[in-house]
Amino acid sequence: MVVPTYDEMKIHLLRLAGDEREHTLRTAAEHVADVLNVVDEDLKILVPSGVQTRFDNRISWACTYLKKAGLLESSGRGRFRITNRGKSVLEEGTVTLDNNYLMRFPEFAEFKQGRGRTSDNQVTADTSEDTEETPEELLAARYQDLRDTLANDLLETVLKCSPRFFENLVVELLVALGYGGSREDAGKAIGRSGDEGIDGMIKEDRLGLDVVYIQAKRWQNTVGRPTVQAFAGSLEGKRARKGILLEAVS
């Protein structure tokens, strides 16, 4: 079973609150998980950001939307109870409380319209209407898409540059990761003929007590065993104890 959508959770939250008692979001989440038979494995699934479980994220948004529609009201931090409007909805026998249904309530419509406005006061489409994901999940997914696109664009750019540029880029990257100190005293790109298979060298620590040799490959195919063995031989020739082989593969 997959994690229920936040639309599926809304009606069960409202029915729980139908006893007119105060409820906590935590106990409500346990109740909804039990009613919908959500297994422990699905309760552990995280949202893309990894800071919260997908179930908890969706139950929180379900409660928020019911409050915005005036069906529930806050009664304290992490606590809620049903409103008269919420009781009226239950009396109607409604079985689904998706966002289209909640739009009949002016407070909710105003809330949704406000979320759909840009800084230029232009209304934009709210893509959460036709998806089972919460706004936070959608935002995280879009962020990851942007990261993936940027990574692919950077890789494509690097593959178009000269081998010398890539060798220097690798040294710059290792310096940025904390090896040595500044670019001048920590890293040195060799990248010349007769370098015995060594493209660069970098100090392992700020004191320069140990040197790490680098080989950078900007290939169209995966680096194979012969290349790795040749690099190991180069390290032995330098009497080096450590080396890093990095590759950029399209």
HUQUI-V171844 format. One record per helix or strand of 2 or more residues. SS is the DSSP state (H for helix, E for strand). FROM is the first residue (numbers start at 1). TO is the last residue. If there is no record, write none. Layout:
ss=SS from=FROM to=TO
ss=SS from=FROM to=TO
This chain:
ss=H from=6 to=17
ss=E from=23 to=24
ss=H from=25 to=35
ss=H from=40 to=43
ss=H from=54 to=68
ss=E from=72 to=76
ss=E from=79 to=82
ss=H from=84 to=91
ss=H from=99 to=102
ss=H from=106 to=115
ss=H from=127 to=130
ss=H from=135 to=160
ss=H from=163 to=176
ss=H from=183 to=186
ss=E from=187 to=189
ss=E from=200 to=203
ss=E from=211 to=219
ss=H from=225 to=237
ss=E from=243 to=249
